[in-house]
């Protein structure tokens, strides 16, 4: 078995655990008071989707933002992107 296959197997084996940990990190990183003061309702909906599922493009679309601007918003708000 090659290194690529080993990495793939490890990724598949640990995906649920790693994604659960990443979701918790994203949830802890959100200051919802800051988000509600700064963001429009559509942006808040997009952020909620992102925090739960890490779906960048879908969350940016719901926020009515292009992807780059949405990522900058997450960064400015201190929201983990892991």
PATIDO-944540 format. One line per 10 residues: number of its first residue (from 1); their letters; for each residue x, y, z of N, C-alpha, C, CB. Coordinates in Angstrom, 3 decimals, always signed. Atoms other than C-alpha are relative to their C-alpha. Glycine has a CB too. Layout:
# PATIDO-944540
NUM	a	X Y Z X Y Z X Y Z X Y Z ~ ...
//
This chain:
# PATIDO-944540
1	xxxxxxxxxx	+0.858 -1.182 +0.000 +0.000 +0.000 +0.000 +0.896 +1.234 +0.000 -0.972 +0.004 +1.234 ~ -0.767 -1.231 +0.093 +1.325 +3.417 -0.936 -0.404 +1.006 +1.060 -0.160 +0.607 -1.366 ~ +0.246 -1.047 -1.009 +1.456 +6.513 +1.215 -1.346 +0.688 -0.232 +1.135 +1.047 -0.024 ~ +1.286 -0.646 +0.296 -1.550 +8.042 -0.568 -1.168 -0.838 +0.514 -0.148 +0.235 -1.513 ~ +1.062 +0.886 -0.487 -3.692 +5.022 +0.229 -0.059 -0.009 +1.524 +0.213 -1.425 -0.523 ~ -0.043 -0.027 -1.464 -2.554 +5.058 +3.862 -0.627 +1.281 +0.543 +1.448 -0.129 +0.497 ~ +0.576 -1.290 -0.416 -3.416 +8.746 +4.197 -1.509 -0.014 -0.201 +0.635 +1.174 -0.795 ~ +1.436 +0.073 +0.291 -6.789 +8.146 +2.564 -0.730 -0.861 +1.035 -0.232 -0.565 -1.416 ~ +0.626 +0.881 -0.992 -7.590 +5.245 +4.906 -0.083 +0.668 +1.366 +0.777 -1.311 +0.111 ~ +0.015 -0.689 -1.287 -6.610 +7.287 +7.965 -1.048 +1.113 +0.005 +1.390 +0.576 +0.318
11	xxxxxxxxxx	+0.979 -1.078 +0.117 -8.723 +10.201 +6.742 -1.424 -0.550 +0.126 +0.172 +0.740 -1.343 ~ +1.337 +0.596 -0.040 -11.783 +8.006 +6.162 -0.304 -0.543 +1.399 -0.124 -1.126 -1.051 ~ +0.186 +0.603 -1.321 -11.308 +6.206 +9.474 -0.275 +1.056 +1.074 +1.234 -0.820 +0.381 ~ +0.093 -1.025 -1.044 -11.033 +9.444 +11.481 -0.866 +1.197 -0.356 +1.357 +0.482 +0.333 ~ +0.721 -1.181 +0.469 -13.239 +11.817 +9.477 -1.047 +0.481 +1.000 -0.663 -0.295 -1.326 ~ +1.082 -0.422 -0.906 -16.232 +11.826 +11.840 +0.549 +0.637 +1.279 -0.889 -1.200 +0.359 ~ -0.603 -0.528 -1.226 -14.068 +12.378 +14.905 +0.634 +1.368 -0.246 +1.053 -0.978 +0.544 ~ -0.665 -1.271 +0.317 -12.021 +15.140 +13.252 -1.020 +1.093 -0.321 +0.964 -0.183 -1.184 ~ +1.012 -1.001 +0.341 -15.103 +16.883 +11.863 -0.756 +0.447 +1.248 -0.982 -0.558 -1.046 ~ +0.679 -0.350 -1.255 -16.818 +16.764 +15.267 +0.857 +0.975 +0.809 -0.302 -1.275 +0.836
21	xxxxxxxxxx	-0.913 -0.886 -0.730 -13.753 +18.363 +16.884 +0.089 +1.362 -0.679 +1.402 -0.633 +0.103 ~ -0.071 -1.269 +0.729 -13.551 +21.015 +14.154 -1.282 +0.808 +0.199 +0.243 -0.252 -1.503 ~ +1.278 -0.698 -0.214 -17.260 +21.842 +14.576 -0.027 +0.631 +1.387 -1.196 -0.974 -0.170 ~ -0.039 -0.557 -1.353 -16.783 +22.297 +18.320 +0.915 +1.217 +0.058 +0.469 -1.062 +1.006 ~ -0.922 -1.140 +0.053 -13.827 +24.587 +17.640 -0.673 +1.206 -0.644 +1.279 -0.371 -0.777 ~ +0.701 -1.105 +0.661 -15.903 +26.667 +15.224 -1.058 +0.589 +0.924 -0.649 -0.477 -1.316 ~ +1.051 -0.475 -0.905 -18.787 +26.868 +17.710 +0.577 +0.843 +1.132 -0.779 -1.183 +0.578 ~ -0.623 -0.746 -1.105 -16.470 +28.008 +20.528 +0.568 +1.343 -0.459 +1.110 -0.835 +0.635 ~ -0.662 -1.209 +0.478 -14.882 +30.652 +18.326 -0.963 +1.153 -0.297 +0.784 -0.319 -1.233 ~ +0.971 -1.024 +0.385 -18.115 +32.546 +17.613 -0.425 +0.834 +1.202 -1.226 -0.644 -0.649
31	xxxxxxxxxx	+0.539 -0.954 -0.971 -18.940 +35.643 +19.640 -1.315 +0.494 -0.609 +1.023 +1.209 +0.304 ~ +1.282 -0.291 +0.636 -22.649 +35.781 +18.783 -0.463 +1.436 +0.243 -1.051 -0.964 +0.500 ~ +0.358 -1.408 -0.234 -23.093 +39.224 +20.368 +0.668 +0.880 -1.046 +0.414 +0.452 +1.429 ~ -0.742 -0.749 +1.019 -20.422 +40.585 +18.041 -0.605 -0.234 -1.382 +1.491 -0.406 +0.005 ~ +0.585 +0.346 +1.300 -21.956 +38.765 +15.069 -1.329 +0.727 -0.199 -0.204 -1.528 -0.114 ~ +1.313 -0.628 +0.159 -25.472 +40.102 +15.720 +0.095 +1.521 -0.083 -0.907 -0.393 +1.154 ~ -0.185 -1.456 +0.105 -24.185 +43.665 +16.177 +0.521 +0.401 -1.378 +0.968 +0.493 +1.084 ~ -0.715 -0.381 +1.211 -22.108 +43.627 +13.023 -0.651 -0.484 -1.302 +1.388 -0.524 +0.072 ~ +0.434 +0.673 +1.225 -23.929 +41.387 +10.546 -1.486 +0.176 -0.293 +0.315 -1.463 +0.090 ~ +1.387 -0.006 +0.471 -27.104 +41.515 +8.497 -0.605 -1.386 +0.257 -0.082 +0.380 -1.530
41	xxxxxxxxxx	+0.643 +1.296 -0.250 -29.686 +38.742 +9.040 +0.452 -1.111 -0.953 -1.492 +0.155 -0.100 ~ -0.446 +1.024 +0.959 -28.600 +36.937 +5.849 +1.405 -0.495 +0.350 -0.022 +0.563 -1.444 ~ -1.357 +0.379 -0.372 -24.986 +36.978 +7.004 -0.008 -0.909 +1.232 +0.851 +1.252 +0.266 ~ +0.107 +0.826 -1.201 -25.973 +35.530 +10.378 -0.433 -1.413 -0.379 -0.998 +0.622 +1.008 ~ +0.436 +1.325 +0.461 -27.810 +32.678 +8.624 +1.159 -0.737 -0.663 -1.187 +0.126 -0.985 ~ -1.152 +0.606 +0.655 -24.734 +32.036 +6.490 +1.045 -0.460 +1.006 +0.618 +0.979 -0.974 ~ -0.973 +0.359 -1.034 -22.471 +32.028 +9.541 -0.475 -1.234 +0.763 +0.224 +1.182 +0.974 ~ +0.531 +1.181 -0.699 -24.750 +29.553 +11.324 +0.214 -1.272 -0.831 -1.507 +0.187 +0.306 ~ -0.212 +1.155 +0.873 -24.608 +27.217 +8.328 +1.476 -0.374 -0.040 -0.514 +0.292 -1.421 ~ -1.437 +0.269 +0.047 -20.842 +27.569 +8.105 +0.485 -0.676 +1.278 +0.773 +1.294 -0.227
51	xxxxxxxxxx	-0.458 +0.542 -1.282 -20.306 +26.881 +11.808 -0.430 -1.458 +0.142 -0.552 +0.840 +1.176 ~ +0.487 +1.364 -0.169 -22.419 +23.741 +11.697 +0.597 -0.974 -1.019 -1.506 -0.018 -0.104 ~ -0.370 +0.947 +1.052 -21.320 +22.254 +8.360 +1.271 +0.353 -0.784 -1.127 -0.119 -0.951 ~ -1.196 -0.465 +0.710 -18.279 +24.242 +7.079 -0.206 -0.006 -1.515 +1.205 -0.873 +0.364 ~ +0.315 -0.077 +1.425 -19.945 +24.751 +3.703 +0.219 +1.444 -0.455 -1.475 -0.471 -0.288 ~ -0.371 -1.372 +0.347 -18.141 +27.864 +2.500 -0.902 +0.614 -1.069 +1.429 +0.034 -0.472 ~ +0.730 -0.579 +1.129 -19.878 +28.395 -0.837 -1.479 +0.186 +0.312 +0.157 -0.879 -1.231 ~ +1.417 -0.099 -0.345 -23.388 +27.679 +0.434 -0.232 +1.095 +1.034 -0.520 -1.344 +0.527 ~ +0.142 -1.023 -1.040 -22.896 +29.867 +3.499 +0.181 +1.397 -0.582 +1.017 -0.236 +1.129 ~ -0.214 -1.306 +0.644 -21.534 +32.737 +1.383 -1.210 +0.382 -0.841 +1.272 -0.024 -0.878
61	xxxxxxxxxx	+1.182 -0.271 +0.818 -24.494 +32.424 -0.970 -1.178 +0.440 +0.867 -0.380 -1.242 -0.817 ~ +1.081 -0.372 -0.917 -26.991 +32.536 +1.906 +0.253 +1.382 +0.586 -0.138 -1.041 +1.129 ~ -0.357 -1.311 -0.552 -25.116 +35.544 +3.304 -0.061 +1.103 -1.051 +1.393 -0.050 +0.605 ~ +0.041 -0.937 +1.133 -25.466 +37.185 -0.136 +1.339 +0.724 -0.166 -1.132 +1.028 +0.196 ~ -1.358 -0.523 +0.118 -21.704 +37.635 -0.322 +0.773 -0.890 -0.969 +0.711 +0.066 +1.397 ~ -0.860 +0.900 +0.759 -19.019 +36.405 -2.648 +0.883 -0.742 +0.997 +0.863 +0.781 -1.062 ~ -0.740 +0.891 -0.894 -16.831 +33.672 -1.206 +1.158 +0.710 +0.697 +0.526 -1.194 -0.777 ~ -1.148 -0.699 -0.584 -13.754 +35.847 -0.682 -0.441 +0.947 +1.115 +0.759 +0.781 -1.084 ~ +0.475 -0.937 -1.023 -15.694 +38.530 +1.219 -0.539 -0.733 +1.233 -1.088 +0.909 -0.582 ~ +0.513 +0.782 -1.125 -17.386 +35.874 +3.350 +1.147 -0.525 +0.857 -0.866 -1.170 -0.505
71	xxxxxxxxxx	-1.161 +0.491 -0.744 -14.034 +34.366 +4.325 +0.644 +1.135 +0.791 +1.029 -0.636 -0.957 ~ -0.550 -1.164 -0.705 -12.740 +37.838 +5.219 -0.887 +0.349 +1.201 +0.122 +1.222 -0.962 ~ +0.926 -0.270 -1.117 -15.867 +38.380 +7.363 +0.247 -0.990 +1.143 -1.484 -0.089 -0.478 ~ -0.285 +1.002 -1.037 -15.221 +35.105 +9.209 +1.295 +0.333 +0.731 +0.089 -1.411 -0.617 ~ -1.313 -0.336 -0.590 -11.610 +36.119 +9.766 -0.137 +1.213 +0.922 +1.056 +0.287 -1.119 ~ +0.161 -1.222 -0.794 -12.573 +39.603 +10.992 -0.788 -0.250 +1.290 -0.700 +1.075 -0.831 ~ +0.799 +0.330 -1.184 -15.088 +38.074 +13.417 +0.703 -0.994 +0.923 -1.342 -0.564 -0.423 ~ -0.751 +0.947 -0.815 -12.486 +35.625 +14.726 -0.590 -1.392 +0.006 +0.088 +0.496 +1.393 ~ +0.636 +1.313 +0.074 -14.474 +32.576 +13.628 +0.987 -0.998 -0.607 -1.316 +0.061 -0.839 ~ -0.914 +1.046 +0.470 -12.375 +29.446 +13.256 -0.506 -0.568 -1.308 +0.151 -1.123 +1.052
81	xx	+0.368 +0.547 +1.292 -12.334 +28.087 +9.743 +0.408 -1.467 -0.118 +0.637 +0.815 -1.115 ~ -0.442 +1.396 -0.011 -11.085 +24.628 +10.758 -1.119 -0.977 -0.129 +0.747 -0.291 +1.237
//
